[in-house]
Amino acid sequence: MNTIRTGLVGITGYAGMELARLLAGHPAMRLALACSRAGAGKTLGEFYPFLSSLAGAEVVISVFTPEEAAATCDIVFLATPAGAAMGMAPPLLAAGCKVVDFSADFRLRDAQTYESWYSLAHSATDLLEQAVYGIPELYADDIARARLIANPGCYPTSAILGLYAAIKHDLILPDDIVIDAKSGATGAGRKPVPPMLFCEVADTFRAYSAPRHRHTPEIEQEISRIAGREVRLSFTPHLVPMNRGMLCTIYAKLKNPHTSFERVHEAFCDAWRNHPWVRVLPEGALPETRYVRGSMFCDIAPVLDARTGRLIIFSVIDNLCRGASGQALANANLMCGLPLNAGLAQSPFA
Ligand SMILES: NC(=O)c1ccc[n+]([C@@H]2O[C@H](COP(=O)([O-])OP(=O)(O)OC[C@H]3O[C@@H](n4cnc5c(N)ncnc54)[C@H](OP(=O)(O)O)[C@@H]3O)[C@@H](O)[C@H]2O)c1
């Protein structure tokens, strides 16, 4: 395998940290550039002691410039907050780099929807059409051809994978979907803000951003695409006092209330048969965040509530690996012609 020179902007954030961990064990990618403003001047090994003596530890963190990134990298990961990538991606793409963006800047097809949910004016609308939404199980061919990936949000990843089989196999009414989601605190990023301090997060449990969390239009866009019609749904996230992990409980009305559990389970198994990262659990088993921690697995359990005519779907991922950096790396593998699971074959650290 040729070595692929890799850049990572946002190295000091949680998603950047997770990607640095994964890249340290990647067989074909080498971290050539790591960027942050606050961490500039330190080596990665100094900033992240867990990386000491591992690949990438010697890289000195620098402030991002498109010129340096274009000169030193074949592919650049932008693990930065919404609004940053729309300025960084255009010069990188123009210089021939591939780009994987972690933020929402290129996820929403419609710039007005982005502007109304993110309260930011979009400055690179011409790139929206070429950006490919990066769920490798669903769009591998497009991802392999892409130069710009819109890496999905963590909640959307869990919700879309959870709902995919039920919609594809026409099992549920797409108009009455409720997604009740819970995330660990790393989902909010590393910036030190009062609501995320230890004493505000530990030993309590709260919903937030109801009813307008920014991931709502992204989930609706992608579920509409799968359903082949416009879908509106309810989505409410909650913060759980744990570091990482995410669980979506999804409620939907069955199209045919007499559908059997066997039919549902078969449809889910059928949809994911060739995609080993999505594990459909056997009847009676329910997923837990600890069993997917630090991995690409999405564990899914459909449960039939015959009394109410509802299908309840539990979908669990690790928000930092599957929900961000692992998925970004899987997309980058496809873009670079590498095996999908290069650097990603490790077991969950339960
Ligand atoms: N955390 C998750 O579970 C998760 C899951 C899915 C997707 N994401 C997405 O991944 C991205 C990063 O999330 P995170 O949780 O890692 O955030 P974070 O912990 O807050 O880190 C953000 C990183 O971006 C850098 N940064 C901030 N503003 C910047 C700017 N204007 N220009 C350049 N660099 C900037 C920061 O370093 P400096 O300020 O020092 O430059 C820091 O390294 C976000 O778009 C987020 O929505 C996160």
The ligand as an SDF file (V2000), in Angstrom:
LIG
                    3D

 48 52  0  0  0  0  0  0  0  0999 V2000
  -18.0620   14.9850   19.6640 N   0  0  0  0  0  0  0  0  0  0  0  0
  -18.8070   14.1600   18.9620 C   0  0  0  0  0  0  0  0  0  0  0  0
  -19.2920   13.1360   19.4690 O   0  0  0  0  0  0  0  0  0  0  0  0
  -19.0810   14.4180   17.5000 C   0  0  0  0  0  0  0  0  0  0  0  0
  -19.8190   13.4680   16.7860 C   0  0  0  0  0  0  0  0  0  0  0  0
  -20.0980   13.6990   15.4220 C   0  0  0  0  0  0  0  0  0  0  0  0
  -19.6500   14.8630   14.8300 C   0  0  0  0  0  0  0  0  0  0  0  0
  -18.9530   15.7870   15.5570 N   0  0  0  0  0  0  0  0  0  0  0  0
  -18.5280   17.0010   14.8700 C   0  0  0  0  0  0  0  0  0  0  0  0
  -17.1000   17.0260   14.8110 O   0  0  0  0  0  0  0  0  0  0  0  0
  -16.6320   18.3710   14.8860 C   0  0  0  0  0  0  0  0  0  0  0  0
  -15.6660   18.4740   16.0620 C   0  0  0  0  0  0  0  0  0  0  0  0
  -16.3830   18.1250   17.2360 O   0  0  0  0  0  0  0  0  0  0  0  0
  -15.6620   17.9830   18.6390 P   0  0  0  0  0  0  0  0  0  0  0  0
  -16.6670   17.4010   19.5460 O   0  0  0  0  0  0  0  0  0  0  0  0
  -14.3470   17.3380   18.4780 O   0  0  0  0  0  0  0  0  0  0  0  0
  -15.4530   19.5360   19.0060 O   0  0  0  0  0  0  0  0  0  0  0  0
  -14.4390   20.1620   20.0600 P   0  0  0  0  0  0  0  0  0  0  0  0
  -14.0670   19.1370   21.0590 O   0  0  0  0  0  0  0  0  0  0  0  0
  -15.0650   21.4340   20.5110 O   0  0  0  0  0  0  0  0  0  0  0  0
  -13.1400   20.4990   19.1740 O   0  0  0  0  0  0  0  0  0  0  0  0
  -13.1520   21.4230   18.1350 C   0  0  0  0  0  0  0  0  0  0  0  0
  -11.7690   21.4940   17.4970 C   0  0  0  0  0  0  0  0  0  0  0  0
  -11.8050   22.4300   16.4120 O   0  0  0  0  0  0  0  0  0  0  0  0
  -10.8600   23.4770   16.6310 C   0  0  0  0  0  0  0  0  0  0  0  0
  -11.5320   24.7220   16.2290 N   0  0  0  0  0  0  0  0  0  0  0  0
  -12.5510   25.3300   16.8450 C   0  0  0  0  0  0  0  0  0  0  0  0
  -12.9690   26.4130   16.1480 N   0  0  0  0  0  0  0  0  0  0  0  0
  -12.1780   26.4710   15.0660 C   0  0  0  0  0  0  0  0  0  0  0  0
  -12.1060   27.3540   13.9700 C   0  0  0  0  0  0  0  0  0  0  0  0
  -12.9370   28.3880   13.8370 N   0  0  0  0  0  0  0  0  0  0  0  0
  -11.1570   27.1480   13.0390 N   0  0  0  0  0  0  0  0  0  0  0  0
  -10.3030   26.1150   13.1790 C   0  0  0  0  0  0  0  0  0  0  0  0
  -10.3270   25.2380   14.1940 N   0  0  0  0  0  0  0  0  0  0  0  0
  -11.2630   25.4110   15.1210 C   0  0  0  0  0  0  0  0  0  0  0  0
  -10.5180   23.4410   18.0960 C   0  0  0  0  0  0  0  0  0  0  0  0
   -9.1580   23.8030   18.3200 O   0  0  0  0  0  0  0  0  0  0  0  0
   -8.6610   25.2960   18.4500 P   0  0  0  0  0  0  0  0  0  0  0  0
   -9.8060   26.1160   18.9840 O   0  0  0  0  0  0  0  0  0  0  0  0
   -7.4910   25.2000   19.3770 O   0  0  0  0  0  0  0  0  0  0  0  0
   -8.2590   25.7090   17.0610 O   0  0  0  0  0  0  0  0  0  0  0  0
  -10.6850   21.9580   18.4420 C   0  0  0  0  0  0  0  0  0  0  0  0
   -9.4960   21.2630   18.1590 O   0  0  0  0  0  0  0  0  0  0  0  0
  -17.8970   19.2570   15.0590 C   0  0  0  0  0  0  0  0  0  0  0  0
  -18.3060   19.7340   13.8160 O   0  0  0  0  0  0  0  0  0  0  0  0
  -18.9100   18.2730   15.6160 C   0  0  0  0  0  0  0  0  0  0  0  0
  -20.2370   18.6420   15.3520 O   0  0  0  0  0  0  0  0  0  0  0  0
  -18.6280   15.5810   16.8730 C   0  0  0  0  0  0  0  0  0  0  0  0
  1  2  1  0
  2  3  2  0
  2  4  1  0
  4  5  1  0
  4 48  2  0
  5  6  2  0
  6  7  1  0
  7  8  2  0
  8  9  1  0
  8 48  1  0
  9 10  1  0
  9 46  1  0
 10 11  1  0
 11 12  1  0
 11 44  1  0
 12 13  1  0
 13 14  1  0
 14 15  2  0
 14 16  1  0
 14 17  1  0
 17 18  1  0
 18 19  2  0
 18 20  1  0
 18 21  1  0
 21 22  1  0
 22 23  1  0
 23 24  1  0
 23 42  1  0
 24 25  1  0
 25 26  1  0
 25 36  1  0
 26 27  1  0
 26 35  1  0
 27 28  2  0
 28 29  1  0
 29 30  1  0
 29 35  2  0
 30 31  1  0
 30 32  2  0
 32 33  1  0
 33 34  2  0
 34 35  1  0
 36 37  1  0
 36 42  1  0
 37 38  1  0
 38 39  2  0
 38 40  1  0
 38 41  1  0
 42 43  1  0
 44 45  1  0
 44 46  1  0
 46 47  1  0
M  CHG  2   8   1  16  -1
M  END
$$$$
